[in-house]
Amino acid sequence: MNIQHIRYNDNSFPSLLRGIASPPKELYVAGALPELPMVAIVGTRKPTSYGAEVTYRIASELARAGFCVVSGMALGIDTIVHKAVLEAGGSTLAVLGCGLDKPYPRANTSLFGAIIKSGGAVISEYPDGTEPLRFNFPARNRIIAGLSMATVVTEADAKSGSLITANFALQANRMVMAVPGNTTSLRSAGPNNLIKSGAQLVTGASDILALLGFLSPQLVRAKPKADSKQEAMIMDLLAFKSLTSQQLIEETKIDAISLASIMSLMEITGKIKNLGAGSWILS
């Protein structure tokens, strides 16, 4: 599978993931980490027809808007997410709770290959030979949340593991969003409770784009005009790949004080967006 081994201190280690409380020390990557803004979609392993439909639609729309959609390749909502993105011609990233040589569930072995073939990636913090042990999966949820600008829960029980992912997102100061559902459906108890607790209510990708500061899908791909050579250099580096201020200092060789001034002006003029945890991306 040509697995890459990426350590925490490597430049290729995802910058947003570095910003969580307990980042993995290393990642094993099959495929290529997409250099796109990422949003996670998670949910129950036993979705209703409503949950399947709304998940497929939102994942497809996000993929067409230029986002990489992250999930856990589990049965149910996760599988729907990955398949929807692939069918939309987008990039998706799956995070496993086992070694990459033991993809789980076995029913998704073909999906594993399809994700890689499409230009996406399947990743894990666990080395080859690691079995899909039960306690590995709550831990991998912090990686799903840590990679992403926001985590969306589409359908989940009141005690679903998806809520663990949402809690990790909150701890990392990332946005949590939830799709409302039928109040009599046990599968909608999770997102409905999240909304009552302050999660952002979303019904489609347009809501997600607006909450993240993108007014339309076209703006995700648009490249603002630079007003100086320094701004052009920064924008070329960011493109759709988030970088921290320290990484920008190292890449541009601009001193910290000057860079802070340039970045501040770029944020005010709407050219870049602060993702939190010291990371930046183009607006």
SEBA-244035 format. One record per residue (C-alpha): x, y, z; residue number from 1; residue in three letters. Coordinates in nm, 4 decimals, always signed. Each point is the difference from the previous one (the first is absolute). Layout:
residues N
+----------+----------+----------+-----+-----+
:        X :        Y :        Z :   i :  aa :
+----------+----------+----------+-----+-----+
:        X :        Y :        Z : NUM : ALA :
...
+----------+----------+----------+-----+-----+
END
This chain:
residues 283
+----------+----------+----------+-----+-----+
:        X :        Y :        Z :   i :  aa :
+----------+----------+----------+-----+-----+
:  +0.0000 :  +0.0000 :  +0.0000 :   1 : MET :
:  +0.3065 :  +0.2276 :  +0.0045 :   2 : ASN :
:  -0.0711 :  +0.1176 :  +0.3552 :   3 : ILE :
:  +0.1591 :  +0.3276 :  +0.1095 :   4 : GLN :
:  +0.1194 :  +0.0423 :  +0.3575 :   5 : HIS :
:  -0.0485 :  +0.3620 :  +0.1125 :   6 : ILE :
:  +0.1315 :  +0.1114 :  +0.3367 :   7 : ARG :
:  -0.1300 :  +0.2892 :  +0.2092 :   8 : TYR :
:  +0.2996 :  +0.2228 :  -0.0795 :   9 : ASN :
:  -0.0121 :  -0.0619 :  -0.3760 :  10 : ASP :
:  -0.1118 :  +0.2915 :  -0.2179 :  11 : ASN :
:  -0.2621 :  -0.2241 :  -0.1599 :  12 : SER :
:  -0.1723 :  -0.0677 :  +0.3336 :  13 : PHE :
:  -0.3461 :  +0.1694 :  -0.0183 :  14 : PRO :
:  +0.0265 :  +0.3382 :  +0.1734 :  15 : SER :
:  -0.3544 :  -0.0019 :  +0.1408 :  16 : LEU :
:  +0.0617 :  -0.3395 :  +0.1567 :  17 : LEU :
:  +0.3083 :  +0.1393 :  +0.1735 :  18 : ARG :
:  -0.2253 :  +0.2420 :  +0.1859 :  19 : GLY :
:  -0.2003 :  -0.2550 :  +0.2008 :  20 : ILE :
:  +0.0714 :  -0.0845 :  +0.3633 :  21 : ALA :
:  +0.1408 :  -0.3489 :  -0.0667 :  22 : SER :
:  +0.1104 :  -0.0241 :  -0.3635 :  23 : PRO :
:  +0.1277 :  -0.3333 :  -0.1279 :  24 : PRO :
:  +0.3772 :  -0.0359 :  -0.0031 :  25 : LYS :
:  -0.0122 :  -0.1469 :  -0.3484 :  26 : GLU :
:  -0.2362 :  -0.0826 :  -0.2834 :  27 : LEU :
:  -0.0002 :  -0.2838 :  -0.2488 :  28 : TYR :
:  -0.1448 :  +0.1168 :  -0.3307 :  29 : VAL :
:  -0.1198 :  -0.2033 :  -0.2977 :  30 : ALA :
:  -0.0657 :  +0.2330 :  -0.2917 :  31 : GLY :
:  +0.0534 :  +0.3759 :  +0.0002 :  32 : ALA :
:  -0.1149 :  +0.2473 :  +0.2646 :  33 : LEU :
:  -0.2233 :  +0.2422 :  -0.1951 :  34 : PRO :
:  +0.1148 :  +0.3621 :  +0.0180 :  35 : GLU :
:  -0.3554 :  +0.1260 :  +0.0441 :  36 : LEU :
:  -0.2000 :  +0.1436 :  +0.2895 :  37 : PRO :
:  -0.1504 :  -0.2891 :  +0.1962 :  38 : MET :
:  -0.3384 :  -0.0555 :  +0.1637 :  39 : VAL :
:  -0.0922 :  -0.3172 :  +0.1899 :  40 : ALA :
:  -0.3386 :  -0.1689 :  -0.0297 :  41 : ILE :
:  -0.0793 :  -0.2767 :  +0.2482 :  42 : VAL :
:  -0.3007 :  -0.1906 :  +0.1253 :  43 : GLY :
:  -0.1701 :  -0.3268 :  +0.0838 :  44 : THR :
:  +0.0861 :  -0.3404 :  -0.1435 :  45 : ARG :
:  -0.3726 :  -0.0639 :  -0.0496 :  46 : LYS :
:  -0.1443 :  +0.3054 :  -0.1772 :  47 : PRO :
:  -0.3625 :  +0.0465 :  -0.0945 :  48 : THR :
:  -0.0899 :  +0.0813 :  -0.3596 :  49 : SER :
:  -0.0164 :  +0.3656 :  +0.1058 :  50 : TYR :
:  +0.3486 :  -0.0113 :  +0.1519 :  51 : GLY :
:  +0.1435 :  -0.1738 :  -0.3054 :  52 : ALA :
:  -0.1595 :  +0.2505 :  -0.2378 :  53 : GLU :
:  +0.1054 :  +0.3147 :  +0.1837 :  54 : VAL :
:  +0.3532 :  -0.1334 :  +0.0573 :  55 : THR :
:  +0.0462 :  -0.0894 :  -0.3658 :  56 : TYR :
:  -0.1241 :  +0.3403 :  -0.1127 :  57 : ARG :
:  +0.2163 :  +0.2035 :  +0.2376 :  58 : ILE :
:  +0.3149 :  -0.2064 :  -0.0690 :  59 : ALA :
:  -0.0530 :  +0.0312 :  -0.3771 :  60 : SER :
:  -0.0552 :  +0.3758 :  +0.0216 :  61 : GLU :
:  +0.3104 :  +0.0524 :  +0.2126 :  62 : LEU :
:  +0.2087 :  -0.2047 :  -0.2417 :  63 : ALA :
:  -0.1235 :  +0.2042 :  -0.2969 :  64 : ARG :
:  +0.0753 :  +0.3190 :  +0.1965 :  65 : ALA :
:  +0.3652 :  -0.0982 :  +0.0261 :  66 : GLY :
:  +0.0194 :  -0.1523 :  +0.3479 :  67 : PHE :
:  +0.1626 :  -0.3246 :  +0.1045 :  68 : CYS :
:  -0.2574 :  -0.1850 :  +0.2102 :  69 : VAL :
:  +0.1370 :  -0.2003 :  +0.2932 :  70 : VAL :
:  -0.1619 :  -0.3004 :  +0.1679 :  71 : SER :
:  +0.0872 :  -0.3347 :  +0.1573 :  72 : GLY :
:  -0.0885 :  -0.2601 :  -0.2689 :  73 : MET :
:  -0.2337 :  -0.1781 :  +0.2435 :  74 : ALA :
:  -0.3239 :  -0.1518 :  -0.1232 :  75 : LEU :
:  -0.2993 :  +0.2322 :  -0.0253 :  76 : GLY :
:  +0.0462 :  +0.3767 :  -0.0154 :  77 : ILE :
:  +0.3787 :  -0.0171 :  -0.0462 :  78 : ASP :
:  -0.0315 :  -0.2290 :  -0.3017 :  79 : THR :
:  -0.2695 :  +0.2211 :  -0.1507 :  80 : ILE :
:  +0.2263 :  +0.3034 :  +0.0414 :  81 : VAL :
:  +0.2961 :  -0.1566 :  -0.1794 :  82 : HIS :
:  -0.2108 :  -0.1444 :  -0.2828 :  83 : LYS :
:  -0.1849 :  +0.3281 :  -0.0537 :  84 : ALA :
:  +0.3267 :  +0.1910 :  -0.0321 :  85 : VAL :
:  +0.1464 :  -0.2556 :  -0.2406 :  86 : LEU :
:  -0.3123 :  +0.0089 :  -0.2172 :  87 : GLU :
:  +0.0171 :  +0.3799 :  -0.0039 :  88 : ALA :
:  +0.3587 :  -0.0169 :  -0.1247 :  89 : GLY :
:  +0.1437 :  +0.1484 :  +0.3207 :  90 : GLY :
:  +0.2678 :  -0.0882 :  +0.2546 :  91 : SER :
:  -0.0667 :  -0.1809 :  +0.3244 :  92 : THR :
:  +0.2146 :  -0.1089 :  +0.2933 :  93 : LEU :
:  -0.0716 :  -0.3001 :  +0.2226 :  94 : ALA :
:  +0.1492 :  -0.0399 :  +0.3484 :  95 : VAL :
:  +0.0303 :  -0.3562 :  +0.1299 :  96 : LEU :
:  +0.0292 :  -0.1392 :  +0.3508 :  97 : GLY :
:  +0.2346 :  -0.2798 :  -0.1086 :  98 : CYS :
:  +0.3033 :  -0.0643 :  -0.2168 :  99 : GLY :
:  -0.0385 :  +0.0760 :  -0.3692 : 100 : LEU :
:  +0.0758 :  -0.3636 :  -0.0795 : 101 : ASP :
:  -0.3111 :  -0.1030 :  +0.1935 : 102 : LYS :
:  -0.2718 :  +0.2306 :  -0.1412 : 103 : PRO :
:  -0.3180 :  -0.0107 :  +0.2030 : 104 : TYR :
:  -0.2780 :  -0.0806 :  -0.0640 : 105 : PRO :
:  +0.0976 :  -0.2646 :  -0.2545 : 106 : ARG :
:  -0.3153 :  +0.0837 :  -0.1945 : 107 : ALA :
:  +0.1635 :  +0.3320 :  -0.0920 : 108 : ASN :
:  +0.3210 :  -0.1417 :  -0.1442 : 109 : THR :
:  -0.1009 :  +0.1076 :  -0.3511 : 110 : SER :
:  -0.0882 :  +0.3472 :  +0.1308 : 111 : LEU :
:  +0.3514 :  +0.0210 :  +0.1474 : 112 : PHE :
:  +0.1455 :  -0.0495 :  -0.3473 : 113 : GLY :
:  -0.2454 :  +0.2354 :  -0.1672 : 114 : ALA :
:  +0.0870 :  +0.2849 :  +0.2377 : 115 : ILE :
:  +0.3712 :  -0.0333 :  -0.0800 : 116 : ILE :
:  -0.0596 :  -0.0372 :  -0.3746 : 117 : LYS :
:  -0.2092 :  +0.3193 :  -0.0024 : 118 : SER :
:  +0.2855 :  +0.2091 :  +0.1426 : 119 : GLY :
:  -0.1075 :  -0.0129 :  +0.3639 : 120 : GLY :
:  +0.1589 :  -0.1787 :  +0.2933 : 121 : ALA :
:  -0.0577 :  -0.2569 :  +0.2727 : 122 : VAL :
:  +0.2002 :  +0.0742 :  +0.3144 : 123 : ILE :
:  +0.0652 :  -0.1385 :  +0.3460 : 124 : SER :
:  +0.2206 :  +0.0728 :  +0.2986 : 125 : GLU :
:  +0.0409 :  -0.3756 :  +0.0481 : 126 : TYR :
:  +0.2780 :  -0.2010 :  -0.1683 : 127 : PRO :
:  -0.0547 :  -0.3061 :  -0.2157 : 128 : ASP :
:  -0.1177 :  -0.2996 :  +0.1952 : 129 : GLY :
:  -0.2219 :  +0.1982 :  +0.2385 : 130 : THR :
:  -0.3360 :  -0.1715 :  +0.0312 : 131 : GLU :
:  -0.3255 :  +0.2014 :  -0.0005 : 132 : PRO :
:  -0.0347 :  -0.0082 :  +0.3772 : 133 : LEU :
:  -0.3048 :  +0.1629 :  +0.1528 : 134 : ARG :
:  +0.1868 :  +0.2640 :  +0.2006 : 135 : PHE :
:  +0.1917 :  +0.1207 :  -0.3085 : 136 : ASN :
:  -0.3071 :  +0.1585 :  -0.1558 : 137 : PHE :
:  -0.0808 :  +0.2709 :  +0.2554 : 138 : PRO :
:  +0.3678 :  +0.1016 :  -0.0235 : 139 : ALA :
:  -0.0080 :  +0.0203 :  -0.3804 : 140 : ARG :
:  -0.3007 :  +0.2350 :  +0.0266 : 141 : ASN :
:  +0.2275 :  +0.2756 :  +0.1296 : 142 : ARG :
:  +0.1918 :  -0.0239 :  -0.3281 : 143 : ILE :
:  -0.3180 :  +0.0312 :  -0.2071 : 144 : ILE :
:  -0.0926 :  +0.3144 :  +0.1939 : 145 : ALA :
:  +0.3571 :  +0.1313 :  +0.0111 : 146 : GLY :
:  +0.0468 :  -0.0105 :  -0.3770 : 147 : LEU :
:  -0.3183 :  +0.1955 :  -0.0630 : 148 : SER :
:  -0.1139 :  +0.3599 :  +0.0078 : 149 : MET :
:  -0.3393 :  -0.1250 :  +0.1208 : 150 : ALA :
:  -0.1722 :  -0.3248 :  +0.0967 : 151 : THR :
:  -0.3545 :  -0.0684 :  -0.1218 : 152 : VAL :
:  -0.2217 :  -0.2634 :  +0.1649 : 153 : VAL :
:  -0.2815 :  -0.0987 :  -0.2350 : 154 : THR :
:  -0.1730 :  -0.2826 :  +0.1874 : 155 : GLU :
:  +0.0986 :  -0.1729 :  +0.3238 : 156 : ALA :
:  -0.1388 :  -0.1547 :  +0.3156 : 157 : ASP :
:  +0.0167 :  +0.1896 :  +0.3290 : 158 : ALA :
:  +0.3107 :  -0.1989 :  +0.1048 : 159 : LYS :
:  +0.1583 :  -0.0411 :  -0.3408 : 160 : SER :
:  +0.3767 :  -0.0031 :  -0.0487 : 161 : GLY :
:  -0.0574 :  +0.2888 :  -0.2390 : 162 : SER :
:  -0.0611 :  +0.2202 :  +0.3016 : 163 : LEU :
:  +0.3512 :  -0.0867 :  +0.1189 : 164 : ILE :
:  +0.1264 :  +0.1472 :  -0.3272 : 165 : THR :
:  -0.2129 :  +0.3114 :  +0.0576 : 166 : ALA :
:  +0.1448 :  +0.0379 :  +0.3506 : 167 : ASN :
:  +0.3535 :  -0.0274 :  -0.1365 : 168 : PHE :
:  -0.0857 :  +0.2729 :  -0.2517 : 169 : ALA :
:  -0.1215 :  +0.2261 :  +0.2802 : 170 : LEU :
:  +0.3157 :  -0.0653 :  +0.2020 : 171 : GLN :
:  +0.2065 :  +0.1009 :  -0.3034 : 172 : ALA :
:  -0.2019 :  +0.3211 :  -0.0373 : 173 : ASN :
:  -0.1504 :  -0.1156 :  -0.3288 : 174 : ARG :
:  -0.3575 :  +0.0560 :  -0.1083 : 175 : MET :
:  -0.2598 :  -0.2719 :  +0.0651 : 176 : VAL :
:  -0.3039 :  -0.0207 :  -0.2252 : 177 : MET :
:  -0.2998 :  -0.2310 :  +0.0043 : 178 : ALA :
:  -0.2896 :  -0.0869 :  -0.2298 : 179 : VAL :
:  -0.3369 :  +0.0112 :  +0.1780 : 180 : PRO :
:  -0.2258 :  -0.3022 :  -0.0233 : 181 : GLY :
:  -0.3329 :  -0.1441 :  +0.1015 : 182 : ASN :
:  -0.0404 :  +0.0454 :  +0.3756 : 183 : THR :
:  -0.1560 :  -0.3476 :  +0.0269 : 184 : THR :
:  +0.2960 :  -0.1692 :  -0.1706 : 185 : SER :
:  +0.2696 :  -0.1474 :  +0.2246 : 186 : LEU :
:  +0.2470 :  +0.0498 :  -0.2868 : 187 : ARG :
:  -0.0511 :  +0.3769 :  +0.0179 : 188 : SER :
:  +0.0401 :  +0.0284 :  +0.3781 : 189 : ALA :
:  +0.3742 :  +0.0631 :  -0.0316 : 190 : GLY :
:  -0.0088 :  +0.2962 :  -0.2416 : 191 : PRO :
:  -0.3145 :  +0.1442 :  +0.1584 : 192 : ASN :
:  +0.1694 :  -0.0029 :  +0.3416 : 193 : ASN :
:  +0.3114 :  +0.1585 :  -0.1475 : 194 : LEU :
:  -0.2100 :  +0.2832 :  -0.1426 : 195 : ILE :
:  -0.1656 :  +0.0527 :  +0.3380 : 196 : LYS :
:  +0.3481 :  +0.0201 :  +0.1515 : 197 : SER :
:  +0.1147 :  +0.2670 :  -0.2433 : 198 : GLY :
:  +0.1145 :  -0.1799 :  -0.3155 : 199 : ALA :
:  -0.0708 :  +0.1817 :  -0.3262 : 200 : GLN :
:  -0.3143 :  -0.1240 :  -0.1762 : 201 : LEU :
:  +0.0645 :  -0.0831 :  -0.3659 : 202 : VAL :
:  -0.2219 :  -0.1459 :  -0.2686 : 203 : THR :
:  +0.2364 :  +0.0103 :  -0.2958 : 204 : GLY :
:  +0.3494 :  +0.0805 :  -0.1223 : 205 : ALA :
:  -0.0946 :  +0.3651 :  -0.0573 : 206 : SER :
:  -0.0544 :  +0.0377 :  +0.3764 : 207 : ASP :
:  +0.3406 :  -0.1564 :  +0.0673 : 208 : ILE :
:  +0.1720 :  +0.2267 :  -0.2537 : 209 : LEU :
:  -0.1626 :  +0.3092 :  +0.1510 : 210 : ALA :
:  +0.0954 :  -0.0955 :  +0.3565 : 211 : LEU :
:  +0.3604 :  -0.0553 :  -0.1092 : 212 : LEU :
:  +0.0073 :  +0.3367 :  -0.1732 : 213 : GLY :
:  -0.0421 :  -0.1143 :  -0.3593 : 214 : PHE :
:  -0.2935 :  +0.1778 :  -0.1627 : 215 : LEU :
:  -0.0350 :  -0.2451 :  -0.2870 : 216 : SER :
:  +0.1659 :  -0.3108 :  -0.1425 : 217 : PRO :
:  +0.1720 :  +0.2183 :  -0.2621 : 218 : GLN :
:  +0.1779 :  +0.1982 :  +0.2699 : 219 : LEU :
:  +0.1649 :  -0.3154 :  +0.1294 : 220 : VAL :
:  +0.1984 :  -0.0271 :  -0.3223 : 221 : ARG :
:  +0.0447 :  +0.3730 :  -0.0632 : 222 : ALA :
:  +0.3466 :  +0.1480 :  +0.0460 : 223 : LYS :
:  -0.0024 :  +0.3619 :  +0.1280 : 224 : PRO :
:  +0.2319 :  +0.2545 :  -0.1600 : 225 : LYS :
:  +0.3252 :  +0.0706 :  +0.1829 : 226 : ALA :
:  +0.1014 :  +0.3623 :  +0.0634 : 227 : ASP :
:  +0.3728 :  -0.0651 :  +0.0467 : 228 : SER :
:  +0.2696 :  -0.2568 :  -0.0712 : 229 : LYS :
:  -0.0153 :  -0.1126 :  +0.3630 : 230 : GLN :
:  -0.3765 :  -0.0532 :  -0.0169 : 231 : GLU :
:  +0.0384 :  -0.1926 :  -0.3266 : 232 : ALA :
:  +0.2624 :  -0.2247 :  +0.1605 : 233 : MET :
:  -0.2245 :  -0.0689 :  +0.2997 : 234 : ILE :
:  -0.3042 :  -0.0694 :  -0.2172 : 235 : MET :
:  +0.1947 :  -0.2397 :  -0.2225 : 236 : ASP :
:  +0.1112 :  -0.1925 :  +0.3075 : 237 : LEU :
:  -0.3476 :  -0.0113 :  +0.1539 : 238 : LEU :
:  -0.2066 :  -0.0702 :  -0.3110 : 239 : ALA :
:  -0.2315 :  -0.2688 :  +0.1458 : 240 : PHE :
:  +0.2604 :  -0.1279 :  +0.2457 : 241 : LYS :
:  -0.0161 :  +0.1369 :  +0.3528 : 242 : SER :
:  +0.3283 :  +0.1113 :  +0.1566 : 243 : LEU :
:  +0.0932 :  +0.1412 :  +0.3372 : 244 : THR :
:  +0.1622 :  +0.3407 :  +0.0440 : 245 : SER :
:  +0.3255 :  -0.1717 :  +0.0952 : 246 : GLN :
:  -0.0062 :  -0.2101 :  -0.3157 : 247 : GLN :
:  -0.0602 :  +0.3144 :  -0.2062 : 248 : LEU :
:  +0.2967 :  +0.1707 :  +0.1664 : 249 : ILE :
:  +0.2186 :  -0.2983 :  -0.0856 : 250 : GLU :
:  -0.1232 :  -0.0189 :  -0.3609 : 251 : GLU :
:  -0.0003 :  +0.3728 :  -0.0834 : 252 : THR :
:  +0.3009 :  +0.1069 :  +0.2101 : 253 : LYS :
:  -0.2044 :  +0.3065 :  +0.1048 : 254 : ILE :
:  +0.0727 :  +0.1006 :  +0.3595 : 255 : ASP :
:  -0.2716 :  -0.0641 :  +0.2592 : 256 : ALA :
:  -0.0919 :  +0.3673 :  +0.0589 : 257 : ILE :
:  -0.0310 :  +0.0803 :  -0.3701 : 258 : SER :
:  -0.1934 :  -0.3192 :  -0.0704 : 259 : LEU :
:  -0.2468 :  +0.0740 :  +0.2809 : 260 : ALA :
:  -0.0646 :  +0.3449 :  -0.1496 : 261 : SER :
:  -0.0469 :  -0.1390 :  -0.3518 : 262 : ILE :
:  -0.2270 :  -0.2807 :  +0.1214 : 263 : MET :
:  -0.2094 :  +0.2417 :  +0.2047 : 264 : SER :
:  -0.0609 :  +0.2189 :  -0.3050 : 265 : LEU :
:  -0.0756 :  -0.3042 :  -0.2158 : 266 : MET :
:  -0.2561 :  -0.1210 :  +0.2549 : 267 : GLU :
:  -0.1648 :  +0.3431 :  +0.0167 : 268 : ILE :
:  -0.0234 :  +0.0177 :  -0.3798 : 269 : THR :
:  -0.1504 :  -0.3485 :  -0.0159 : 270 : GLY :
:  +0.2867 :  -0.1768 :  -0.1762 : 271 : LYS :
:  +0.0709 :  -0.2548 :  +0.2745 : 272 : ILE :
:  -0.1899 :  -0.1640 :  +0.2818 : 273 : LYS :
:  +0.1181 :  -0.1016 :  +0.3464 : 274 : ASN :
:  -0.0971 :  -0.3624 :  +0.0672 : 275 : LEU :
:  +0.1015 :  +0.0141 :  +0.3648 : 276 : GLY :
:  +0.2960 :  -0.1725 :  +0.1622 : 277 : ALA :
:  +0.2285 :  +0.2419 :  -0.1876 : 278 : GLY :
:  -0.0914 :  -0.1375 :  -0.3434 : 279 : SER :
:  -0.0972 :  +0.1960 :  -0.3120 : 280 : TRP :
:  -0.1658 :  -0.0674 :  -0.3354 : 281 : ILE :
:  -0.1130 :  +0.2120 :  -0.2935 : 282 : LEU :
:  -0.3497 :  +0.1488 :  +0.0379 : 283 : SER :
+----------+----------+----------+-----+-----+
END
